[in-house]
Amino acid sequence: MQQGTIVAVCTSPGKGERKKDVGNGMLVENFGLEGDGHGGDWHRQVSLLAMESIDKMRAAGLDVGPGDFAENLTTRGVELYTLPVGTRLQIGSSALLEVTQIGKTCHTRCAIYYQTGDCVMPKEGVFAKVLKGGPVRHDDPLIVIEAGSAK
């Protein structure tokens, strides 16, 4: 069983913008992170990015951190982008997510791409839907509880 931790919980009012680390939040079933512009009835309710992926961009000379790639949950200790679609993740004591998409197409190049010629979110960002809601905060455990098959 793989286990990691939540490093940051980030929200923003709109889509496609940097998010602010708010420390804690509420994952809402079939919606996403309460108060976040990405929430809704669709397959990309919550976005996750590993701190290890952010560290790759830091190594390229960028001053970036949690939320700068518009992710809701920044994690550490699990190589998220290697998990198959359908994998279930327990967050904290009660929330349950299901991975629905690995990476995404960037229709417009972000400022990070223009600064470095690359960005990790399109390749290493993970998207999920909330199967069961619950609180989420810094240092909560992230547990890979079921690896699904690729869809």
Order of alpha helices (4+ residues) and beta strands (2+ residues): beta-beta-beta-beta-beta-alpha-beta-beta-beta-alpha-alpha-beta-beta-beta
